[in-house]
């Protein structure tokens, strides 16, 4: 998701989504006011990620497997076999970007580079423990140039890797997600400079940069039951100073608001906002049994999330004060979506 004021326009955005109702499939797109829905790609097993839409709004990256990919899947025996494709945001010119499976990805702010996380070079990717679901394979993080195909493997490996681009695109905040290597690092995009950011007293995961690049928020998990008091959501300066806990909850991930004053916390079954002191909090999923996939809107005015309280999964919008909740998917149910940057005026 790209925050910021509309570049001379109305400030609307688009929502790309994958249906979750039987008999519907592919990638669709609609305007944020729910008009203009259309099909972009008809792949039966397509999946999106929050980071699928490029920052310039011109490309959408997605997971799928097509008939011509069978040889790749046979070559790489491993779980989570996702192949990365990219298409124009109009749905035209789809192409496979890599010839190996990956777990995750995100566009760089320049819209040309991406990081991808993959275990295709891991010696244990097809071990009995990995194939049996006992543990994840050891993965690495790669920076690729989507135009030239040039690829750089960043230092380190881990079984629960996560990463985030700095707003200026020069560094990545990286976590390997292992008890043996639980700290967070800042690594230059060329892989030449590495600095430890946290001390690995907890397993620090899923870092997110503040919009101005001065702070990072992340989820911390304990290594043992005796360390339970140290779990939660933390914020730390990019120079490693000022670490503080803003929430004691165990969360799946955190997101920054566009103005950098609030954090969205995605918990097991609820979505909550908190200020950076942990004092002002807003539960966005009140009176819902389950809410997932929360995300700030690119205009900074609200939040989208998914819920299956009505039986099928749907996408909802809600204000930052927890009011005016509205279902924005109707006959096409969905829980898998991403948002475009703000659009120029039409």
C-alpha positions as CSV (number, residue, x, y, z in Angstrom):
1,X,0.0,0.0,0.0
2,X,1.2,3.5,-0.9
3,X,0.2,6.4,1.2
4,X,0.2,10.0,0.3
5,X,-1.9,12.9,-1.0
6,X,-3.6,12.4,-4.4
7,X,-1.3,13.6,-7.2
8,X,-3.6,16.4,-8.3
9,X,-6.8,14.3,-8.3
10,X,-9.7,13.0,-6.4
11,X,-7.9,10.6,-4.1
12,X,-9.8,7.5,-5.0
13,X,-8.2,4.1,-5.2
14,X,-8.9,0.7,-6.6
15,X,-9.3,-2.7,-5.0
16,X,-8.0,-5.9,-6.7
17,X,-9.5,-9.1,-5.2
18,X,-9.8,-12.8,-5.6
19,X,-13.3,-14.3,-5.1
20,X,-13.8,-16.8,-2.4
21,X,-17.2,-18.1,-3.5
22,X,-17.6,-21.5,-5.2
23,X,-17.7,-21.2,-9.0
24,X,-15.9,-17.8,-9.1
25,X,-12.2,-17.4,-9.6
26,X,-9.6,-15.1,-11.1
27,X,-8.5,-11.5,-10.2
28,X,-11.1,-8.8,-10.3
29,X,-10.7,-5.0,-9.8
30,X,-13.2,-2.4,-8.7
31,X,-13.1,1.3,-7.7
32,X,-13.1,2.2,-4.0
33,X,-16.7,3.3,-4.4
34,X,-17.5,-0.3,-5.5
35,X,-18.2,0.8,-9.2
36,X,-16.5,-0.4,-12.3
37,X,-15.8,-4.1,-11.4
38,X,-14.1,-6.1,-14.1
39,X,-12.1,-9.3,-14.5
40,X,-8.3,-8.8,-14.9
41,X,-7.1,-12.5,-14.9
42,X,-9.0,-15.7,-15.1
43,X,-6.5,-18.0,-13.3
44,X,-8.3,-20.5,-11.1
45,X,-5.6,-20.5,-8.4
46,X,-4.5,-16.9,-8.4
47,X,-3.6,-15.2,-5.1
48,X,-2.8,-11.7,-4.2
49,X,-0.7,-10.2,-1.4
50,X,-1.1,-6.7,0.2
51,X,2.1,-5.7,-1.7
52,X,0.8,-6.9,-5.1
53,X,0.2,-3.4,-6.6
54,X,3.3,-1.5,-7.7
55,X,3.9,1.9,-6.1
56,X,3.3,3.7,-9.5
57,X,0.1,1.8,-10.0
58,X,1.1,0.4,-13.3
59,X,1.7,-3.3,-12.4
60,X,0.1,-6.0,-10.3
61,X,2.2,-9.0,-9.1
62,X,0.4,-12.2,-8.1
63,X,0.8,-15.9,-7.5
64,X,-0.5,-18.5,-9.9
65,X,0.5,-21.8,-11.6
66,X,-0.2,-22.2,-15.3
67,X,0.2,-25.2,-17.6
68,X,3.6,-24.2,-18.8
69,X,4.9,-24.2,-15.2
70,X,4.7,-27.9,-14.5
71,X,8.4,-28.5,-15.1
72,X,9.3,-25.9,-12.5
73,X,7.1,-27.5,-9.9
74,X,8.6,-30.9,-10.6
75,X,12.1,-29.5,-10.3
76,X,11.5,-27.9,-6.9
77,X,9.9,-30.4,-4.5
78,X,8.9,-28.2,-1.6
79,X,5.7,-26.9,0.1
80,X,4.2,-23.5,-0.6
81,X,4.9,-23.7,-4.4
82,X,3.9,-20.2,-5.5
83,X,5.1,-18.8,-8.8
84,X,5.3,-15.1,-9.3
85,X,3.6,-13.4,-12.2
86,X,3.3,-9.7,-13.1
87,X,0.7,-8.1,-15.3
88,X,-0.3,-4.5,-16.2
89,X,-2.9,-3.1,-13.9
90,X,-5.3,-3.3,-16.9
91,X,-4.8,-7.1,-16.9
92,X,-2.7,-7.1,-20.1
93,X,0.8,-8.5,-20.7
94,X,0.9,-11.2,-17.9
95,X,4.3,-12.9,-17.6
96,X,6.1,-15.2,-15.1
97,X,8.9,-13.2,-13.4
98,X,11.0,-16.0,-12.0
99,X,11.7,-19.7,-12.8
100,X,11.6,-20.8,-9.1
101,X,8.9,-20.8,-6.4
102,X,8.7,-18.1,-3.7
103,X,6.9,-17.5,-0.4
104,X,6.5,-13.8,-0.4
105,X,7.4,-10.6,-2.2
106,X,7.1,-6.8,-2.1
107,X,7.8,-4.0,-4.6
108,X,10.5,-1.4,-3.8
109,X,9.4,2.2,-3.7
110,X,11.0,2.7,-7.2
111,X,8.5,0.2,-8.7
112,X,11.4,-1.6,-10.5
113,X,13.0,-3.7,-7.8
114,X,11.3,-6.3,-5.6
115,X,12.4,-8.5,-2.7
116,X,11.3,-12.1,-2.8
117,X,11.6,-14.8,-0.2
118,X,12.4,-18.3,-1.4
119,X,13.7,-21.7,-0.3
120,X,14.6,-22.9,-3.8
121,X,18.3,-23.0,-2.9
122,X,17.8,-24.6,0.5
123,X,19.3,-28.0,1.0
124,X,16.4,-29.0,3.3
125,X,13.5,-27.8,1.1
126,X,12.4,-31.4,0.4
127,X,13.4,-33.0,3.7
128,X,10.8,-35.3,5.4
129,X,10.3,-32.7,8.2
130,X,9.6,-29.9,5.8
131,X,7.4,-31.9,3.4
132,X,5.6,-33.3,6.4
133,X,4.8,-29.8,7.7
134,X,6.8,-30.2,10.9
135,X,9.0,-27.2,10.1
136,X,9.4,-24.6,7.4
137,X,12.4,-24.9,5.0
138,X,15.3,-22.5,5.5
139,X,14.7,-19.6,3.2
140,X,16.7,-16.6,1.8
141,X,15.7,-13.1,0.8
142,X,16.6,-11.9,-2.8
143,X,16.4,-8.4,-4.4
144,X,15.6,-8.6,-8.1
145,X,15.5,-6.0,-10.8
146,X,12.2,-6.7,-12.7
147,X,13.5,-5.1,-15.9
148,X,17.0,-6.7,-16.2
149,X,16.5,-9.9,-14.1
150,X,19.5,-9.1,-12.0
151,X,19.3,-10.8,-8.6
152,X,21.1,-10.3,-5.3
153,X,20.9,-12.7,-2.4
154,X,20.9,-10.9,0.9
155,X,23.0,-12.3,3.8
156,X,21.4,-14.8,6.2
157,X,18.7,-17.5,6.2
158,X,15.8,-18.4,8.3
159,X,12.6,-20.5,8.6
160,X,10.2,-17.6,9.1
161,X,11.8,-14.7,7.0
162,X,10.1,-11.4,6.6
163,X,11.3,-8.1,5.2
164,X,10.2,-4.5,4.5
165,X,11.6,-1.8,2.2
166,X,12.6,1.5,3.7
167,X,10.6,4.4,2.2
168,X,13.6,5.6,0.2
169,X,14.3,2.1,-1.1
170,X,17.9,2.0,0.0
171,X,17.5,-0.5,2.9
172,X,15.4,-3.4,4.0
173,X,14.4,-4.3,7.5
174,X,14.9,-8.1,7.7
175,X,13.9,-10.8,10.2
176,X,14.8,-14.4,10.0
177,X,12.2,-15.6,12.5
178,X,14.2,-18.3,14.3
179,X,14.9,-18.7,18.0
180,X,18.6,-19.0,17.1
181,X,18.5,-15.8,15.1
182,X,15.6,-13.8,16.4
183,X,16.9,-10.3,16.0
184,X,16.0,-7.8,13.3
185,X,18.6,-6.3,10.9
186,X,18.9,-3.4,8.5
187,X,20.5,-4.5,5.2
188,X,21.4,-2.3,2.2
189,X,19.6,-3.2,-1.0
190,X,22.8,-4.4,-2.6
191,X,23.5,-6.7,0.4
192,X,26.8,-5.1,1.3
193,X,26.0,-3.4,4.6
194,X,24.3,-5.2,7.5
195,X,23.5,-3.7,10.9
196,X,21.8,-5.4,13.8
197,X,18.8,-3.5,15.0
198,X,17.4,-5.6,17.9
199,X,19.2,-7.8,20.4
200,X,17.3,-11.1,19.7
201,X,16.0,-11.4,23.2
202,X,12.7,-12.1,21.4
203,X,11.9,-13.5,18.0
204,X,11.2,-10.2,16.1
205,X,9.1,-10.5,13.0
206,X,7.3,-8.7,10.2
207,X,8.9,-5.2,10.5
208,X,7.2,-2.2,9.0
209,X,8.7,1.2,8.4
210,X,7.0,4.4,9.4
211,X,6.1,6.6,6.4
212,X,9.0,9.1,7.2
213,X,11.5,6.2,7.6
214,X,12.6,7.1,11.1
215,X,10.8,4.3,13.0
216,X,10.0,0.7,12.7
217,X,7.2,-1.3,14.2
218,X,7.3,-5.1,14.6
219,X,5.8,-8.1,16.3
220,X,7.9,-9.8,19.0
221,X,7.3,-13.4,20.0
222,X,8.9,-15.1,23.0
223,X,11.4,-18.0,22.7
224,X,10.2,-19.7,25.9
225,X,7.1,-19.6,28.1
226,X,9.2,-17.9,30.8
227,X,9.7,-14.9,28.5
228,X,6.0,-14.4,27.9
229,X,6.1,-11.0,29.5
230,X,8.3,-9.7,26.6
231,X,5.9,-10.5,23.8
232,X,3.9,-7.8,22.0
233,X,4.3,-5.0,19.5
234,X,7.3,-2.7,19.6
235,X,8.4,0.5,18.0
236,X,12.1,1.3,17.6
237,X,14.1,4.1,15.9
238,X,15.9,3.2,12.7
239,X,19.2,3.8,14.5
240,X,18.3,1.2,17.2
241,X,17.4,3.6,20.0
242,X,14.2,4.3,21.8
243,X,12.7,0.8,21.8
244,X,9.3,0.7,23.5
245,X,6.4,-1.7,23.7
246,X,3.1,-0.2,22.5
247,X,0.9,-3.3,22.9
248,X,1.2,-6.6,24.9
249,X,-0.9,-8.6,22.4
250,X,0.4,-11.4,20.2
251,X,-0.3,-10.1,16.7
252,X,0.0,-11.4,13.2
253,X,1.3,-8.1,11.8
254,X,1.3,-4.4,12.2
255,X,0.6,-1.5,9.7
256,X,1.4,2.2,9.9
257,X,-1.2,4.9,9.3
258,X,-0.4,7.3,6.5
259,X,0.4,10.1,8.9
260,X,2.6,7.9,11.1
261,X,0.6,8.5,14.3
262,X,-1.2,5.2,14.6
263,X,-0.6,1.4,14.2
264,X,-3.1,-1.2,12.9
265,X,-2.8,-4.4,14.9
266,X,-4.0,-7.6,13.2
267,X,-4.8,-10.0,16.0
268,X,-6.1,-13.6,15.7
269,X,-9.7,-12.6,15.2
270,X,-9.9,-8.8,15.5
271,X,-8.5,-5.6,14.1
272,X,-7.5,-2.7,16.4
273,X,-5.9,0.7,16.1
274,X,-3.5,2.1,18.7
275,X,-1.4,5.3,19.1
276,X,2.3,5.0,19.6
277,X,2.0,5.3,23.3
278,X,-0.6,2.4,23.5
279,X,-3.1,4.7,25.3
280,X,-5.6,5.6,22.6
281,X,-7.1,2.4,21.1
282,X,-10.0,1.7,18.8
283,X,-11.5,-1.7,18.2
284,X,-12.6,-1.8,14.5
285,X,-14.1,-5.2,14.6
286,X,-16.6,-4.7,17.5
287,X,-19.5,-7.1,17.5
288,X,-17.8,-9.4,14.9
289,X,-16.7,-12.9,15.8
290,X,-13.8,-12.7,13.3
291,X,-12.0,-10.0,11.4
292,X,-8.8,-10.5,9.3
293,X,-6.6,-8.9,6.7
294,X,-6.9,-5.4,8.0
295,X,-5.2,-2.6,6.0
296,X,-5.2,1.2,6.0
297,X,-6.7,2.8,2.9
298,X,-4.2,4.7,0.7
299,X,-6.0,8.0,1.5
300,X,-5.5,7.5,5.2
301,X,-9.2,8.0,5.9
302,X,-10.2,4.4,6.8
303,X,-9.4,0.8,7.1
304,X,-10.5,-2.3,5.1
305,X,-10.7,-5.7,6.6
306,X,-12.4,-9.1,5.9
307,X,-14.9,-11.0,8.0
308,X,-17.0,-14.1,7.5
309,X,-19.6,-13.3,10.2
310,X,-22.3,-13.5,7.5
311,X,-21.2,-16.9,6.4
312,X,-19.1,-16.0,3.3
313,X,-16.0,-13.9,3.5
314,X,-16.5,-10.3,2.5
315,X,-14.4,-7.1,2.5
316,X,-15.6,-4.2,4.7
317,X,-14.6,-0.6,5.1
318,X,-14.7,1.3,8.3
319,X,-13.7,4.8,9.6
320,X,-10.7,5.3,11.9
321,X,-13.1,6.0,14.7
322,X,-14.7,2.5,14.3
323,X,-17.9,4.0,12.9
324,X,-19.7,3.6,9.5
325,X,-18.8,0.0,8.8
326,X,-19.9,-1.0,5.3
327,X,-19.7,-4.2,3.3
328,X,-18.1,-3.4,-0.1
329,X,-18.2,-6.9,-1.7
330,X,-21.6,-8.3,-2.6
331,X,-22.3,-11.1,-4.9
332,X,-18.5,-11.7,-5.3
333,X,-17.2,-12.7,-1.8
334,X,-13.5,-12.3,-1.1
335,X,-10.9,-12.3,1.7
336,X,-7.8,-11.9,-0.6
337,X,-7.2,-8.4,-1.8
338,X,-4.8,-5.6,-2.4
339,X,-5.1,-1.8,-2.9
340,X,-3.8,0.5,-5.6
341,X,-2.0,3.8,-4.8
342,X,-4.1,6.9,-4.9
343,X,-5.4,7.7,-8.3
344,X,-5.1,10.9,-10.2
345,X,-8.2,12.9,-11.0
346,X,-10.4,11.6,-13.8
